[in-house]
Amino acid sequence: MKKSTSFILAGLFFLTTTGVLWAATVFTLTAVVPAATGVSISVASVVENPTTHAIISSTPVTGTALTYSTMTFDATNKIWTPPNYFAIDIANIGAGSPHVTVAYAEGSKPTSQVQGLGNRATVTYKKVVWVDATHNTETDISGHPKEALIAANDDFLPALTQGGWFKMYVGVATDATVTNASPFTNADLPGTYTGTLTVTTSLT
């Protein structure tokens, strides 16, 4: 095989140096990426170090019941917080990015309690881009800042996460820096607080 290749190259060199014209052949290359076949939604319960914010564990959640672990009292900041929050990844099964809408509806709260879970939790929206097998990059989605869960009524067109996928974090508030959101304190009544987060996806 090596001999044949050497011979052909020598022949081409001879022809071109003697002024004989030769034709160029243009090849058209085509690759077809299949259309997405659906949208995948995966949820994980994330626990991180409260000081360094390094992730300690990320446990997949099956089903649709997202229950925060037992809250503990932070005596320094005088607030109640659970050890975990939820990360929800939404991506096409295939190429492209999905169209996502997010809406929250307040559920139950203790009798006489003024504000519910919607005012005690926040949601953060991210665009995630795959870098390599060990990590991804996350950036805020333009026009959709972190907000109180009660305010969640958002529409995310595919262009907002083009080149990556959609992700949101839902956690109990740890400060009052987000409008209409504040932590659980001893001023809140004991009991169960609930709400529903509706995520609608399409391949539009």
Buried (B, 14 or more C-beta within 10 A) or exposed (E): EEEEEEEEEEEEEEEEEEEEEEEEEEEEEEEEEEEBEEBBBEBBBBBBEEEEEEEEEEEEBEEEEBEBEEEEEBEEEEBBBBBBBBBBBBBBEBEBBBBBBBEBEBEEBEEEEEBBBBBBBBBBBBBBBEEEEEEBEBEEBEEBEBBBBBBBEBEBEBEBBEEBBBBBBBBBBBEEEBEBBBBBEEEBEEEEBEBEBEBEBEBE
